[in-house]
Amino acid sequence: MSEPRPSDRRRRLVAIDGAIALMAVVLMVQMWLLTATLEEYLRGHRSIAAPAAIAAGVLFAVCAGLALLVHRIDTTNRRPTDTSGRR
C-alpha cells in the first residue's frame, strides 16, 4: 500500500492534538478536584471523600482512554508499508 495521503495524515495529527488538549483539561479538573476535596476533608466534611474518589476514578478512565486513542492513532500513522501492497 502506498504512503498515506497528506490529508489523512493531517487529520490524524489533528485528532492527536485534540485528544492531548482534552487530556490536559481533564488533568486540570482532577487537580482542582483533589484540592477542593482535600480542603473539605480537612474542614471535617468526611462524606465528600467517597464521591470525589469515584469522580477521580472516572476522570482517570477518561484520560486512560484518550491515551489509548492517541497511541492507536500514532501506531496506525507509523505502520510500515511494504511494496507488495500487503500490511
N, C-alpha and C positions, 0 to 999 in steps of 0.2 A: 504494500500500500504506500502511496506517496506521502510526502510531508503534509501535515495538516495545513489547511488554508490559513492565511493570516487572520481572517475574520474569526475563524473558530478558535484560534489561539488567543486572540484578543478577548473574546467572550469568556474563555476560561480564566484568563488573568483578572478580568473584571469581577468574576464570581469569587475568586480567591480574595481579592481586595475587599469586597463587600463582606465576606464571611469573617475576615480578620478584623474589620472595623466593628462588626456586630459582637465579636468575641471581646473586644476592648470595652464596649459598652456594658456587656454582661459582667465582666470582671469589675468594672467600677461600681455597678449595682451591688455586687457581692461585697465589696469593701465597705460600701455605705451600710449595707445590712448588718455586717459584722460590728461596725461602730455603733449603730443605733441599738442593736441587741445587747451589746456589752454595757452601754450606758444604762439601759433599762434594767438589766440584770443587777448591776451594781447599786441601783436605786432600791432594790428589793422586790422588783416585779419578776419573780421566778417563773411565772407561767408563760413568759414570752420566749423562753429558750427553745421549747419543742417546735412551735410553728416556724421559728426562724431557722432552725436546723433543717426542717423539711424544705423550706423555701431555698435555702442554700444548696441542698442536695439537688433540687430541680434545676437551679441555675448551673450547677456543676455539670449535670447531664446535658444541658443545652450547650455548654461550652465544649464538652467532650464530643458531642455530635457534630458541632461545627468544625472541630479539629479533624475529625474523621472525614468530613466532607472536603476540607482543604487537602488532606492527604490523598484522597481518592482522585480529586481533580488534578492534583500535581502529578501523581503517578501516571494517570491517563495521558497527560500532556507530554510526559517524558518517555512514553513507551517506545522502545526501539522498533523500527520497522526494517524488514528485510526486503531484498529486491524481488523476491518471488511473489509478493503480494499477500503473503500469509503472515499472521501475527504469531 
